[in-house]
Amino acid sequence: MTTDTHPNSASQAASRVKGLWSFRGKYRILHLTWFAFFLSFVVWFNFAPFANTIAEQVGLTADQKKTIGLCNVALTVPARIFIGMALDRWGPRRVYATILMFAVIPNTIFALSSSFETLVFSRLALSVVGAGFVVGIRMVSEWFPPSEVGTAEGVYGGWGNFGSAAAAFSLPTIAALFGGDDGWRYAILLTGVIAAAYGLFYLRAVTDTPDGVSYARPRRQGALEVTSRGGVWGLAALTVPLNAILGVIAWRIWRVDVITTPVFIGVLAAVAALLIIQEIAVFRVNKPALAGEYRESDQYPLRSVAVLCLAYFATFGSELAVVSMLPTFFEDTWGLNTTLAGIAASGFAFMNLASRPAGGIMSDVLGSRKRTLSALLVGLLVGYVLLSTMGSAWPWALAIAACMFCSFFVQAGEGAVYAIVPLVKKRVSGQVAGMAGAYGNVGAITFLTVGLFVSDRVFFLTIAVAAAVAFLASHFMVEPADSFATELLVDHEADETDLTHPEHAHAHPGSIGDADGLAPAGAHRS
C-alpha cells in the first residue's frame, strides 16, 4: 500500500475542498450519504420546534414534556452499538436505507398521537433513528483513501448534523403553511415520508464499495471483535458505562414521578440483565483473542478505541448538552427574550457547517492524526474554561463570540475523532464508530445530569475536566498504520479469511487509487 510520509500540503487540502463541489464517483457517494444523515437528524429533532405546542394541545405537564425529550435519546446509546454490528454484517447501503424507511412508522405514530403514553412510545422508537450517523462513517470510509478520509468524514458529519438546525428553522414554517391546530402534525408527518422515500432511493443509488473492492466483515458476530487478551478485558470494561447510562435515564424519569418505583426497579433489573448478556457475548465472541490466536499483523490496539470514546464523550457529548441549555442560559443571564436567546445560542450549532469539516481537514494535512486530536482537545479545555467565566457583566455579544470560539474546538474535535475511527481496523470500523458514537450520547446524558445539581459555571468546568482527561488519554493512542495512504484501505487479513468463506466467495479483494469509478446503480454489493 502506498504511503505518503508528507501527507498533504495546504494546496492539496484546497484542491480537496474544491473536489467537494463534484457529484461524481466517491463525491457522489459522499453527498448522497451526508444527505441521508441530514434527513435522519431532521426526523430525530422534529419534536423540539413544537415542544410547547404539543404540550399545550395534548395537556402535558412540564415534567412530561422533559420526559419526551429524554425518550428521544434514550435508545440511541444501545442502538448505535447494534447498528454498528448490523452494518459490519450487511453493509451500509442496506442498513441506512432500512433506518430511513423504518423512521416513517414511529414518526407517523408520533404525528397522530393524542396521549402522553403514545408520545413516549413513538419517541423511544424514533431515538433509534438518531443512531444512523455511524452507518455513513463506514460508507464514506469505503470510498475515500486514508489520506482524504478526515475531510470526507468531517463533511459527512458536519453537513449532515445540520439537519437538527434545519428542523428548528423549517418545520414551524411548514406547519404554518398547512395552518390550523394540526399544522405541526402535517409538518412532522412529512419528515417521515420524505425520509422513507429517500431510503428507497438510497437503496438503489449507492453501492457499499467501489468496483473491485471487497467489503470486509468481522470474522465473528455478536460483539466487537478484538485481537488481544488485554483487549477482551478492555472491551468488557467499556461495555459497562453504555449500560449504566440507561439506568441513569430511568432514574431521571422516575425522579419526576413519570414511572413508579416498582417499574424503576424492574428497568434497573433489565439493564443489569442486558449488561450480563453483553459481557457474556464479549467473551464468547472473542475466544480466539483470549487464546492468542491472532497474528501480530492482524492485531489492533483497543486502547485507541477507548481514547476515541473518551474524546467523543467530551466533544459530541458536550455539544448535545450545551445546545440544550444555552438558550435558557442566555435568557436568564442577560434577560433576553426567548426568540433572541434562541438566536444567540444557535451560533454554537451553526459552527457545525464549517468546524467539523475543518477538524477532518486538519487531521488530513497536519501530519499526525494523534497530535491533531490532542491539540484540539487542549482547545476544547480552554474553550470551556472560558465559558465558565461568562456572566452578566459580559456584553452578551462577546458571550456569543466566546461560545462560537469554544464550538469550533468542540466540532473540529469531533471531526478529528472520526478521521481516525475508520482507520483503527477496517473490518470492524462500523462497530468502532458505533461505540465511539454511543459514548457521545453517554457524555450528553452525563453532563445534563450533572447540570441538574450544579451551577452553570461548574457545569462548564465539569466538561473542561472531561476534556483534560481525554487529552491525557490521547497520549496512549496509537497512530493508525497507513494513516495517510493514498489508496483505499484494505483489510488483507480479512480478505484471506473471506476467500475461504462461501458467503464471501463472490468478493474480489483489491484496492484502487482514486475510487472515482462507480458501478451501475443496479449492481449492488452487500
DARADA-V396382 format. One record per residue. N is the residue number from 0. RES is the residue in one small letter. OMEGA is omega as a letter, one per 40 degrees, with the letter a starting at -180 (none if undefined). Layout:
# DARADA-V396382
((N	RES	OMEGA) (N	RES	OMEGA))
This chain:
# DARADA-V396382
((0	m	a) (1	t	i) (2	t	i) (3	d	a) (4	t	i) (5	h	a) (6	p	a) (7	n	i) (8	s	i) (9	a	i) (10	s	i) (11	q	i) (12	a	i) (13	a	i) (14	s	i) (15	r	i) (16	v	i) (17	k	a) (18	g	a) (19	l	i) (20	w	i) (21	s	i) (22	f	i) (23	r	i) (24	g	a) (25	k	i) (26	y	i) (27	r	i) (28	i	i) (29	l	a) (30	h	i) (31	l	a) (32	t	i) (33	w	i) (34	f	i) (35	a	i) (36	f	i) (37	f	a) (38	l	i) (39	s	i) (40	f	i) (41	v	i) (42	v	a) (43	w	a) (44	f	a) (45	n	i) (46	f	a) (47	a	a) (48	p	a) (49	f	a) (50	a	a) (51	n	i) (52	t	a) (53	i	i) (54	a	a) (55	e	a) (56	q	a) (57	v	i) (58	g	a) (59	l	i) (60	t	i) (61	a	i) (62	d	i) (63	q	i) (64	k	i) (65	k	a) (66	t	i) (67	i	i) (68	g	i) (69	l	i) (70	c	a) (71	n	i) (72	v	a) (73	a	a) (74	l	i) (75	t	a) (76	v	i) (77	p	a) (78	a	i) (79	r	i) (80	i	a) (81	f	i) (82	i	i) (83	g	i) (84	m	a) (85	a	a) (86	l	i) (87	d	a) (88	r	a) (89	w	i) (90	g	a) (91	p	a) (92	r	a) (93	r	a) (94	v	a) (95	y	i) (96	a	a) (97	t	i) (98	i	a) (99	l	i) (100	m	i) (101	f	a) (102	a	a) (103	v	a) (104	i	i) (105	p	i) (106	n	i) (107	t	i) (108	i	i) (109	f	a) (110	a	a) (111	l	a) (112	s	i) (113	s	i) (114	s	i) (115	f	a) (116	e	i) (117	t	i) (118	l	a) (119	v	a) (120	f	a) (121	s	i) (122	r	i) (123	l	i) (124	a	a) (125	l	i) (126	s	i) (127	v	a) (128	v	i) (129	g	i) (130	a	a) (131	g	a) (132	f	a) (133	v	a) (134	v	a) (135	g	i) (136	i	i) (137	r	a) (138	m	a) (139	v	a) (140	s	i) (141	e	a) (142	w	a) (143	f	i) (144	p	a) (145	p	a) (146	s	a) (147	e	a) (148	v	i) (149	g	i) (150	t	a) (151	a	a) (152	e	i) (153	g	i) (154	v	i) (155	y	a) (156	g	a) (157	g	a) (158	w	i) (159	g	a) (160	n	i) (161	f	i) (162	g	i) (163	s	i) (164	a	i) (165	a	i) (166	a	a) (167	a	a) (168	f	a) (169	s	a) (170	l	i) (171	p	i) (172	t	i) (173	i	i) (174	a	i) (175	a	i) (176	l	i) (177	f	i) (178	g	i) (179	g	a) (180	d	a) (181	d	i) (182	g	i) (183	w	a) (184	r	i) (185	y	a) (186	a	i) (187	i	i) (188	l	a) (189	l	a) (190	t	i) (191	g	i) (192	v	i) (193	i	i) (194	a	a) (195	a	i) (196	a	i) (197	y	i) (198	g	i) (199	l	i) (200	f	a) (201	y	a) (202	l	a) (203	r	a) (204	a	a) (205	v	i) (206	t	a) (207	d	a) (208	t	i) (209	p	i) (210	d	i) (211	g	a) (212	v	a) (213	s	i) (214	y	a) (215	a	a) (216	r	i) (217	p	i) (218	r	a) (219	r	a) (220	q	i) (221	g	i) (222	a	i) (223	l	i) (224	e	i) (225	v	a) (226	t	i) (227	s	i) (228	r	i) (229	g	i) (230	g	i) (231	v	i) (232	w	i) (233	g	i) (234	l	i) (235	a	i) (236	a	a) (237	l	a) (238	t	a) (239	v	a) (240	p	a) (241	l	i) (242	n	a) (243	a	a) (244	i	i) (245	l	i) (246	g	i) (247	v	i) (248	i	i) (249	a	i) (250	w	a) (251	r	i) (252	i	i) (253	w	a) (254	r	a) (255	v	i) (256	d	i) (257	v	i) (258	i	a) (259	t	i) (260	t	i) (261	p	i) (262	v	i) (263	f	i) (264	i	i) (265	g	i) (266	v	i) (267	l	i) (268	a	i) (269	a	i) (270	v	i) (271	a	i) (272	a	i) (273	l	i) (274	l	i) (275	i	i) (276	i	a) (277	q	i) (278	e	i) (279	i	i) (280	a	i) (281	v	a) (282	f	i) (283	r	a) (284	v	a) (285	n	i) (286	k	i) (287	p	i) (288	a	i) (289	l	i) (290	a	i) (291	g	a) (292	e	a) (293	y	i) (294	r	a) (295	e	a) (296	s	a) (297	d	a) (298	q	i) (299	y	a) (300	p	i) (301	l	i) (302	r	i) (303	s	i) (304	v	i) (305	a	i) (306	v	i) (307	l	i) (308	c	i) (309	l	a) (310	a	a) (311	y	i) (312	f	a) (313	a	a) (314	t	a) (315	f	i) (316	g	i) (317	s	i) (318	e	a) (319	l	a) (320	a	a) (321	v	i) (322	v	a) (323	s	a) (324	m	a) (325	l	i) (326	p	i) (327	t	i) (328	f	i) (329	f	a) (330	e	a) (331	d	a) (332	t	a) (333	w	i) (334	g	i) (335	l	i) (336	n	a) (337	t	a) (338	t	a) (339	l	i) (340	a	i) (341	g	i) (342	i	a) (343	a	a) (344	a	a) (345	s	i) (346	g	i) (347	f	a) (348	a	a) (349	f	i) (350	m	a) (351	n	a) (352	l	a) (353	a	a) (354	s	a) (355	r	i) (356	p	i) (357	a	i) (358	g	i) (359	g	i) (360	i	i) (361	m	i) (362	s	i) (363	d	a) (364	v	a) (365	l	i) (366	g	i) (367	s	a) (368	r	i) (369	k	a) (370	r	i) (371	t	i) (372	l	a) (373	s	a) (374	a	a) (375	l	i) (376	l	i) (377	v	i) (378	g	i) (379	l	i) (380	l	a) (381	v	a) (382	g	a) (383	y	i) (384	v	i) (385	l	a) (386	l	a) (387	s	a) (388	t	a) (389	m	i) (390	g	a) (391	s	i) (392	a	i) (393	w	i) (394	p	a) (395	w	i) (396	a	i) (397	l	i) (398	a	i) (399	i	i) (400	a	i) (401	a	i) (402	c	a) (403	m	i) (404	f	i) (405	c	a) (406	s	i) (407	f	a) (408	f	i) (409	v	a) (410	q	i) (411	a	i) (412	g	i) (413	e	i) (414	g	i) (415	a	i) (416	v	a) (417	y	i) (418	a	a) (419	i	a) (420	v	a) (421	p	a) (422	l	a) (423	v	i) (424	k	a) (425	k	a) (426	r	i) (427	v	a) (428	s	i) (429	g	a) (430	q	i) (431	v	i) (432	a	i) (433	g	a) (434	m	i) (435	a	i) (436	g	i) (437	a	i) (438	y	i) (439	g	i) (440	n	i) (441	v	i) (442	g	a) (443	a	a) (444	i	i) (445	t	a) (446	f	i) (447	l	i) (448	t	i) (449	v	a) (450	g	i) (451	l	a) (452	f	a) (453	v	i) (454	s	i) (455	d	a) (456	r	i) (457	v	i) (458	f	i) (459	f	i) (460	l	i) (461	t	i) (462	i	i) (463	a	i) (464	v	i) (465	a	i) (466	a	i) (467	a	i) (468	v	i) (469	a	i) (470	f	i) (471	l	a) (472	a	a) (473	s	i) (474	h	a) (475	f	i) (476	m	i) (477	v	i) (478	e	a) (479	p	i) (480	a	i) (481	d	a) (482	s	a) (483	f	i) (484	a	a) (485	t	i) (486	e	i) (487	l	a) (488	l	a) (489	v	i) (490	d	a) (491	h	i) (492	e	i) (493	a	i) (494	d	a) (495	e	i) (496	t	a) (497	d	a) (498	l	i) (499	t	a) (500	h	a) (501	p	a) (502	e	a) (503	h	a) (504	a	a) (505	h	a) (506	a	i) (507	h	a) (508	p	i) (509	g	i) (510	s	i) (511	i	a) (512	g	a) (513	d	i) (514	a	i) (515	d	i) (516	g	i) (517	l	i) (518	a	i) (519	p	a) (520	a	a) (521	g	a) (522	a	a) (523	h	i) (524	r	a) (525	s	none))
